[in-house]
């Protein structure tokens, strides 16, 4: 049994009928704000596969249709933001149970449809007719959260050092001596832990930005081939590091941070440097304390304060570079408006035509944002 047949079998008890003029005024909402499945799936199920009639638009509604189920009349309509509603001519207990049964049938049928759509839509990926979901604000907000945490921990450390200089007399000196070691350990661990999270969040953001630059630069490589490359190879493909000293410096620094901090920490510190071998008596020593790697040897904390400041500085300078240097500042401006990023070269070309001046491009994006907001809100 193919997917279409399965869907029709699941929804066989829903039978369409033609309402009389202005019948929609008699219907009341029974189940509203349903997002599972999204309304586009319900539209395909009812209008495309079952062939129900689309009775057109209403306020904030693009489509609605009528059908009988268990001798009761129902209407299903979509609504803005991808939800849908089941309505009926009454709202007693029986109608509510029937509406819930309809919803469950639609959910079951949508799972079959989703599998069928997957193979159809995946074929379009091969032709690179797709968009990247714009997750810039989500990733940048996570990065900024940990950036503030690192800065806060560094501020605590600075205040502690300043307090030490204000000691007066023996009691204060003794108090500082008694608390210094424990306080330093807590602050150092805070700096180290937050910096590790900062590194992971930055590289997540960088992965996304490399995809964005790929879309706008259109290098001579298929998108999914590009995705398989190592991060440093993708960076070299997109950025002219041999012609730009700043970009070469960023490349070297990222490679260092990735090799010495992100990779070991992200993989549970499982490199050979952390293998311990009995040497004498009951002492265990690492396989190598220096020979195997030039990377930091993790001891009291994984990331020292000095390294944390340097790492955060590298990230800050790179993001500032991206927001101020052409053509990258145009790309960064685009992603801040949350529009999906097309991979198809024709669509990218149309967008890049607008990148004449920063001011003009920003106005274009603002106008487009207003127009698309009106579409989403069903105002036009």
N, C-alpha and C positions, 0 to 999 in steps of 0.2 A: 504494500500500500504506500503510495507516494505521499509527500507532505500535504499537498492540496486536498487530497482525498481524506486524510486524517483530520485536517482542519474542518472540513465540511461535515465530517462525522461527529466531531465534538460539538459543533454549533447547529446541528440539524434541527433542533427544537425551536430555533429562532426563525420565525417566518415573517417576511416583510408584508406590509400593507400600505395602501395609499391613504394618508389622512385627508380629512376635509379641510377646507380653507380656514386658516387661523386656529386649527386644532392645538397648536403648540401652546396657546394660552391656557389650556386646561391642565397642562402637565406641571407637576411639582417635583422638586429635587428629592431623590431618595438617598442615593449615595453620591457624594460630591468629592472633588479634590482627589480623584484616583490617579496615581502616577505609575502604578505597576499593572500592566505595561504602559509605556508612554503613549500618548494619543495617536501618534503617527502609525503605531502598530495596530491599534483598534480600527483606524481608518482603512488600512490595507485589508484587515480581516473582513470587515463588514461591507465596505464599498467595492473593493477590488476582487476579493475572492468569492464572497457570497453574492455580490452583485446588487446589494441594497441600493435604493435610490438616495442620492444626496439632495436634501431639500434646502441647501444653501446656507448663507450667512445669517447670523443674528448678532446682537450686541456682544462683542468680544469672542464670538464663535465663528469658526470658518465653515464647519459642516455639521449637519445633524441628520439623523435617519430614524425611522419608526419600524417597529416589529411587534409581533405577538409572541408571548412565551407563557405556556400553561393557561391559555385563554385570557391573559391579561395584556393590555397594551402598554408598551414602553417606548421611550425615546432615549437614544444615546447621542450626546453631543460632545464636541471637544471644547476646550477653553484655553485661554492664553497660558503660556508657560508650560504647555505639554500635558496638562491634566485632562480628564474627561469625567462626565457625569451620567448617571443613569437616572432617568425621570419616569414617573408614572402618573396615571390619572387619580391615584389615591395614595395614602401612606399608612395603611394598616399593617398588622404583623405579618399577614400572608404576603402582601406585596413586598415588604422589606426582605423576607426570606427568599422570595423569587429573585429580587434584585441582587442579593448576595450570591445566589446560584448562577445568575448571568455573569456577574463579575468573575466568579471562579472559573466558569467555562472559557471566558475571554482570556484569562491568565493562562489556562492550560493550553489553549489554541495558540497563544502568542509564543509559547516556548517551542512549539513545532515550527511556527513561522520564523522564529529567530534563527533556528538551525538552517532553514532553507535560504533565508536572506544572507546568511554568513557566506555561503559558497558563491552566491551571486555578487555580493559586494566585494568579496576578496579578489575576484577576477579583475575588478576595476583598479585595485591597488597596483597590479602589474603594469597598467597603462599610466600609472602615476596621476590618476584623476582622483585625488583626495586632498584633505586638509589636515593640518596638525591642530589638535586641540590646544588652545592658548592657555597654558597653566603658569604664565609668568607671575601673576600676582600671588598665586598660591605658593610658589617656590621662593619668590623674593621675600614674602612675609615670614616664611620659616627662617630664611637666612638672616633677616633683620632681627628676628626674635633672639637668635643665638648671638648675634653681634652685640646686642644690648646686654646680654648676659655676660659675655666676655668683658666688655667695657666696665660693667658693674663690679665684676670680680677684681679687675685691675685697679679700679677706684678704691676698693676695700683695702687692697694691698698698699696702695699709696698712702691712704689715711693711717694705716697701721705704722708705716715707716715714719710718718710725720709725728705721730703720737710718741714714738720712742724718743724723738729729739726734745720733747717737752718735759722729760722726767726731772723731778726735783727731789733730791735726798735719797737715802738708803731704802726706805719703804717702797718708793716708786720703782727703783732699780730692781729690787727683789720681785716685785709684782710683774715687771716686764720679763724678767728671767724665767719666772714660773709659767707665764702664759705664752711666751714667744714661740716655743717649739710647737705646741699644739695649734696655736692660731695660724702660724705659718703653714703648717701641714694642711689645715682646712682650706685656707685661701689658695694654696698651690693646687690642691686637688680640684677646687672650683674652676680655676683658670684652665687647667688641663682638660677637665671633662667638658666644659662648655666649648673649648676650642676644638675638641674632637667633633662635637656636634656641628660646630660652625663649618668645619672642613667638609663633612658629609653633605651639609645643606648647600654649600657653595658649589661643590662638584655636581650635585643634582641640577642646580640652576645652570651651570656651565653646559651640561649635557643638552639641556633644552635650548640654550642660546646657540649652540653649534647647529642644532637642527634648523633653527630660524635662519641663521646665516646661510646654511645650505640652500634653503628655499629661495632666498633672495639672490644668492650668488650663482646658483645653478651650475655647479662644477660638472665636469664631464665624467660623472659616475652615478649609477642608479642609487636611489635613496636607500634601499635596503642593503645594498653593497656598502654604501657609506656607513650605515649604522653598525655593520659588523666590524669595522676598523677599530683599532685601539683609540682611546681618547686623544692621545698625543699625535697620532697620525691624522685624525680628523682635524685637529687644530692646525697642523702644518698644511693640510690640503686647502683650508679655507682662508688662512691668514698668511700674508707674504712676510714670513719671519726673516727671510734672507735680505729683505729690502727695508725692513723697519726694525730699528734697534729696540724700541719699546716692546714690540710684539715678540721679538726674540727673547728679551728679558723675561716677559710673562711666561713664555713657553718653557724656559729653563726653570723658572721658579715653580710653575705648576708641576712639572715633571719631578722636581725635587720633593715637593709636598706630597704628591701622589705616591712616590716610591718610598719615602721615609716615614710618612705619617698615615695617610689614608689607607693604603693597601695593607700594611701590617696590622693596624688597629681593626680595620674592617674584616680581616680574616682571622681574628682571634689571636693575634701575636703568635702565629704558628710557624714562623720562618726558622731556619736552622740555628740562627743566633740564640733562639730560646730553647734549644734542646740541651738538657743537662746530663753530664756524664760524671760518674764517680772518678775522682782523681787520686785522692789520698785520704786515708782514714774514712770518715763519713762525709767528707766534703764533696759537694756537687758543683761542677763548674760548667759554663756554657761551652758548646762545641768550639766556638770562637768568640773572643771578646772584641776582636777588631778585624781579623783577616777576611771573614766572610762578607762583611758589609761595612759601608761607610755611614750607614743610617744610625740615628740616635739609639743608644742602648737604654732601654726603658728600665728605670729604677724607681726612685722616690715618687716621681710622677711621670706620666707618659709624654707630656708636652710641657717644657719649661716655660716660665713667664717670658723670657727674652724671645723664645721661638714663637710664642703665641702672638706677641706684638708684631713680629716680622710677618707672620702668616696673614694676620688680619690686615696689615698694611698692604700686602700684595693684592689681596682680594679687593680692598677698597680702591686702590689705584687702577686695577683692571676695569672695574665697573664704571669708574669715572671716565676712563679712556673710552669705553664703549658708548657712553652717553654724550661724548663731546667730539669724537673724531668721525669724519665722513669716510665711508658711507654708513658706518655702523650706528651713528646716532639716529638716522632715519629708521633703521630696523628696530632699534630700542624704543623709539617713539611709537612705532606701529604696535608693538606687543603690549605697551601700556594701555592701549585702548581695547584690549581683550578680544579683538577680532580673530577668528580662526586664520591660520596661515596656509595659503594654498601651495601645493607642491607643483601643480601644473604650470609650465613655463609661460603659457599664454596669459594666465591670470596674474602671475607675478609681474609680467611685463607691463600690464595695464596699471598696476599699483606703482611700479617704479617710474612710470611716466609722470606721476604726480610729485616725485621727489625733486622738484626744481629748486625750491628754497625751503628751508626748515619751516619758516612761517607759513608758507602756502600749503605745505604738506600737513601741518598741524591743523589748519583751517579745514582742509579736506577731510581729515579724520574726525574732527568735531562734527562737521555737517553729516558725515556718514553715520556717526554714532547716534545723532538725533533721529535720523531717518530710520535706522535699524531698531532703535528703542520704540519708535512709533509702530513699527511692524510687529515687534514682539508683544507690545501692549494692545495690539489689534485696534489702534486708533486710525489706521489707514488700510 
